[in-house]
Amino acid sequence: MAGVMNSQITDRWAIYNGDSMDVMREMPDASIHASVYSPPFAGLYHYSSSDRDVSNARNYDEFREHYGMFVQQLHRLTKPGRCTGVHAAPIPSSNSGSDSLFDFPGDVIRLHEENGWDWIARHAIWKEPLAVRNRTMQHNLSHRTIVEDGALGGVASADELLIFRKRGAAEPAAHPTGLDYYAGSEQVPADLLRFRNWTGKQTENRYSHWIWRRYASSVWDDVRLDHVLPFRDAKDPDDEKHVHPLQLDVIARFVQLRTMPGEVVLTPFMGVGSEVYESVRLGRVGVGIELKPSYYEQAIRNLAAVDTDNLEAEPLFAADYADA
């Protein structure tokens, strides 16, 4: 396959170390049931020195043009009536302490609508302010800032999962026994556990209904923010400090709601394999593409543990209050 440096293909996943556009161009029309991924954030971060890395665009217009090509390819590959989920967040203009924000999620929405997708949902993923401060060193996100000048105070902007559906009739992503797994931080009430895998009337399935009420919320404040795949061994010395994977709870919710077991879920920016890992763990077939060799190798290590369920989440930041 053109542009592929390495690959690992099994009956449960197919992952490629190469250029996403090269791989996707060789995939057949309507060959995937869904996709979920975190794109490069409009040049805010740089993931590699490769001129094929869309994060290395010279300016935002060039980034938007290149990212638009990915959106078009995903539209071609997706079956009619099925979905893509895109992780996005507002982008600060700088880190000067008096920054404005660019509405990157809003532009992602416009770009998808321009390319034949319908925008159908937007989930805000709550983030703890001090943890964000310690990870990003955002200058205007501190108690000290509001003491000195509250007009400059920043916020811990929520991450967002944007859901789009390709127009057209499709086979439904049906859940005849409801939702049977909760991905989140809350404790499922003990009296609801007897309804798990309920085969009676779904109007009586209190376990699935309890999960659905949390998943259907526009604000996800029960995502385990530190529940991520191991990634530190994949970082090169010149990697930027921010690099970390998307939370597994976010991925699981999309995969559970928008697909059925056995269906194909693609991620064109695989990173360390989080989307593939969670898709496979939930009984789907995962397909991932990653340009950076060190991330690809970490994805192989992570997928090797998919059946052991003993991957420990890595702490993303220390709770250090001294600089708050």
N, C-alpha and C positions, 0 to 999 in steps of 0.2 A: 504494500500500500504506500502511495507516494507520501513523503514527508514524515514517515513513521520510523523512529530510531529503535524502538523496542515495543513489545506487546506481550500481554498475558491473556490467553483466551481459555475459558473453561465453560462448562454448561450453565454456570451461574453468573458469570461476569465476563466482560471483555474490556480490557483497559489498554490504552495506547500512549506511548511516550512520543509525542509529535505535535504537529500543528493541527489545531481543531478544524480549521477550514479545509485542510487537505483531506482529513478523515471524513468529515461530514459530506463533502462533495461526492465521495464514493459510496455513500449509504443510499439505499433506495428511498423513493418517495413513500410517505406514510408508513415508515418502518418502526416508529417508536410510539408508545402510548402517552408518554409525558417526559418532561425535563425539569430539573431543578438545579440551581447553581447560583454562585456568587460571582458576578462579573468583576473585572478590574474597575475600580471606582474612578473612572474618568481621568486617569493619570495622577490621582492623588498619591498612589503608592506605585512603586516600580518593583516588579517581581523578579526580573532578570535583565540581562544586558542584550538579549536577543532582539534583532530588528523585526522578528515575527511576533513579538509580544505586544499585544494591543495596548498594554499599559505604558508603552514607550512612545505613544503618539506625540507629535510635536506640539499639538494644541488640542483644545476640546473639539473643534470642528472635525479635525482628522480622527480623533477618537470616536466621535459619534458616527462618522461615515463607516469606519471599520467595524464598530460594534453593530451597526445596522446590518452589515453583511451576515453576522452571526444570527441575528433575529430572523432574517429572511431564510437562512438555511434551516433553522429550527422550525419555522413555519412549514417549509416543504417536507421536512422529515416527520412531522407530527400528524397523527391520524386526525381526521375531521372531528370536531366536537371535543377534543381532548386539550389538556392544559400544560402550561409551563409556569414554573414558580421562580421568581427572580428576587434575590436578596439585594437590598439597596439601603442607602441611608443618606441624609443630607451631608454635603461636603463643605467644610469650612474654607473660607477664602485664604486663610493663612493661620498662623498660630502666634499672632502678635499681641493678643490680649484684648483686642477691639475688633473682632472679626465679624463678618457677615457670613451667611450660609447660602449655598447654591442648592436648589431643589433637584438633586439628582434623581430621586424617585419619580418626581413629576415628569422629568424628561424621558425616563425609561418608559413610563406609561405612554407618552406621546409617540415615542419611537415604535412601540409595539402596535399602537392603533394605526400608525401610518403603514404598517406592514401586514395588515389583515387579521390582527388579534383583537378580541374584545376584552377589555379590562373588567374583571368580575369581583375581585376582592383585594383588600389591603389589610394586613395584620401588622400592628405595631408591637415590637418586641421590647419590653421594658428593660432598661439597663440601670444598674445602681450607680449613682453619680460619683461616689468616691472611687469605686473600682475603675470607672472610665477615666477619671483623673489620673490615677496611678498608672494605667496602661498607656495612655496617650500623652500625658503631661500637658493637657489642654490648659493654657495659661489662665483663661477666664473662668475655668470651672473649679472654683475653690471657695471655701468659706472666707478666706482672706480677701478675695475680690469683692464680695458684697459688703464686707466691713469697710473697705476703702472706697468703693464706688459701685453701688448696686446697679447703676445703669449699664455697666459693662459686664454684669454677671452672665455667664453662659449656662447652658443646660446639657445634660447627658441625652443627646438626641436618640430617640428610639431607632433601632434597626427596623427594617420593614421587609415583609415578604409580600410581594406583589404577585397576584394570580391572574393569568390571562388564558382565554380559551379560544382555540381556533374555530372559526365559523364552519358550520356544516353538520349534518346528521352523523351520529356515531353510535356504536354499541355502548350502552350505559356502563359506567363504572359502579356497578351495583354492590351493595353490602347486605345480602339477604339475612345475615345473622347480626347485623349491626357492627359496631366497633368493639373489638375484643382486647385492645391494648391501650393503656394510657401513657403517653410520653410527657411527663411533667413532674413538678415538685410536690404536688399535693398528695395526700393519702386518700386512696379510694375508700369510702365508707364500707365497713365490713359487711353491713347488711345488703350491699349491692352485689357482692361477689358471686352470689348464687345465680345471678342473671348473666354471668359471662358465658359467651357462646350460646345464647338463648335461641332456641328453635321455635318457640311459640310466637304469638302475635308480637310484632316489633313495637306496638304501642305499649306493651308491658315490659319492654326491655329497659329496665331502670339503669343498669350498668352502662349500656351504650348511650343512653340519653344523658347520663351524667358526663361522660366524656365529650359528647357532641356539644353540650353547652359551653365547655371550655374551648373546644376547637373552633366553634362558630363565633367566638368573641372577636371583635376587631382589635382588642388589646390583649396580648398574651403576657401576663405578668407571672405565669407559673412555669416558664421555660427555665431549665437548669443551665445557667449561663456558663458553668464550668464543665458541663457534660460534653466533652469534645474528644476527638481521637488524638492519640499521641502525634506530636508534630515537631518537637524541638530538634530531634535528630535529623530532620529534613532541612533545617535552616543552614544556609551558607553564611560565612562570616560577614558578608556584605549585605545580607538581607535586612530589610527595614524592621524596626522594633515591633511594629503593629501585627505582624503576620500571625494569624491563628485561624483555625477552621471554624466553619459554621456549626452551631450547636446541633447535636444529633436530634434533640426534641423537635426542632423546627423542621428538619428534614423528614422525620418520622410522621409528623402530622400531615405534611403535604402528601407523602407517599400513601399513607393510610386512606386519606379522604379522596384522593384524585385518581387512584389506580386500583387494580385488583391483583391478587396473587398470580404470578406467572407472566405478568406484563413487563414491557421493556421501559426502563427509566434511564434517560441519558443525562450526563453532566458534561458540558463542553469545556469547563474550567475545573478540572477534577481536584487540583491541589493534592492533599494527602489521602484522598479517597473517601471522604465522609459521606457523600451522597450515594456512592456505589455501595459502600459498606452497609448503610442503613437500608437501602433498597433490597440488597441481598438478604439481610437479616430478617426482613419482613416478607420474604418469599417472592420477591420480584427478581427480574434479571437486570443487573446493572451494567451500564456502558459508560466508560469515562475516558476523557482525553486530557492529557497534561503535557505542556511543553517543557517544563523544567525537570531535568533528570532526578534531582534529589527529592522532589515531591513525589514523582512517580515511584521511586524506590521505596519511599515511606508508605505509599499507598499499597504496594505489594505486601509489606510487612503487616500493615493494618488488616488487610483482607485475609491474610493467613490466620488471623485470630478471630474471624467473624463467627465461628461456631463455638468458640471457647467461652465467650461472654465474660472474659476476665481482663479486658482492657481497662486500665485505670485512667480516669479523666485527669488531665494535667491542669494544675492551677494556673490561671492566666495572669494573675497579679497578686501581690501581697497586700493585705489590708494595713497599709502604713498611714496613720493619721497625722504624722508629724508635719507634712507639707500641706495639710488641708486648710 
